């Protein structure tokens, strides 16, 4: 029988619980915060059919592309690539 790497919450040490909490906030502070502040996702007025999900995927694609291109500050990367031709250079298209 294989042992699980995870234990029930009542079996976890305070150190493990703190690590789980920090892990959650890393995601919140990087992805969610960037999408809300840089891309204003919470203020979006898009509400028709599947459009909110599609636009969210496009925001994720833009964030990931800038990140993989070496931009540590997604907001400044976004400002630097507002023209279509500069945005295409992120994908290796001259």
C-alpha positions in Angstrom: 0.0 0.0 0.0 1.3 3.4 -1.0 1.5 6.1 1.7 0.1 9.5 0.8 2.3 12.6 1.0 -0.6 14.6 2.4 -2.1 14.2 5.8 -5.4 15.4 7.4 -5.3 18.9 8.8 -5.5 17.7 12.4 -2.3 15.7 11.8 -0.3 18.6 10.3 2.3 20.5 12.3 2.1 24.3 12.6 5.0 24.6 10.2 3.2 22.6 7.6 0.0 24.6 8.0 2.0 27.9 7.7 3.7 26.5 4.5 0.2 25.7 3.0 -1.0 29.2 3.8 2.0 30.9 2.3 1.7 28.7 -0.8 -1.9 29.9 -1.3 -0.9 33.6 -0.9 1.9 33.3 -3.5 -0.7 32.4 -6.1 -3.0 35.2 -4.9 -0.3 37.8 -4.9 1.1 36.9 -8.3 -1.6 35.7 -10.7 -4.8 37.1 -9.2 -3.4 40.5 -8.2 -1.8 41.0 -11.6 -5.0 40.1 -13.4 -7.0 42.5 -11.2 -4.6 45.5 -11.0 -2.8 45.3 -14.4 -5.7 44.0 -16.5 -8.6 45.4 -14.4 -10.4 42.1 -14.5 -12.6 42.9 -11.5 -13.8 46.1 -13.1 -14.6 44.4 -16.4 -18.1 45.0 -17.8 -18.0 42.0 -20.1 -21.0 39.8 -19.1 -22.3 38.2 -22.3 -22.3 34.4 -22.8 -18.8 32.9 -22.6 -17.0 36.1 -23.3 -15.8 36.7 -19.7 -14.0 33.3 -19.7 -12.5 33.9 -23.2 -11.2 37.3 -22.2 -9.8 35.9 -19.0 -7.9 33.3 -21.0 -6.5 36.1 -23.2 -5.4 38.0 -20.2 -3.7 34.9 -18.9 -2.0 34.4 -22.2 -0.8 38.0 -22.2 0.5 37.7 -18.7 2.3 34.4 -19.3 3.8 35.6 -22.6 5.2 38.7 -20.9 6.5 36.6 -18.0 8.2 34.1 -20.3 9.7 36.9 -22.3 11.6 38.0 -19.2 9.3 40.8 -18.0 9.3 40.8 -14.2 6.9 43.7 -14.1 3.9 42.7 -16.2 2.4 46.3 -16.1 5.6 47.8 -17.7 5.8 44.9 -20.2 2.2 45.6 -21.1 2.8 49.3 -21.6 5.9 48.5 -23.8 3.9 46.3 -26.1 0.8 48.3 -26.9 1.4 48.6 -30.6 0.6 45.4 -32.6 4.0 45.1 -34.1 5.8 45.2 -30.8 3.4 42.7 -29.3 4.2 40.3 -32.2 7.9 40.4 -31.3 7.1 38.7 -28.0 6.1 35.6 -30.1 9.2 35.8 -32.4 7.2 37.3 -35.3 9.2 40.2 -36.8 
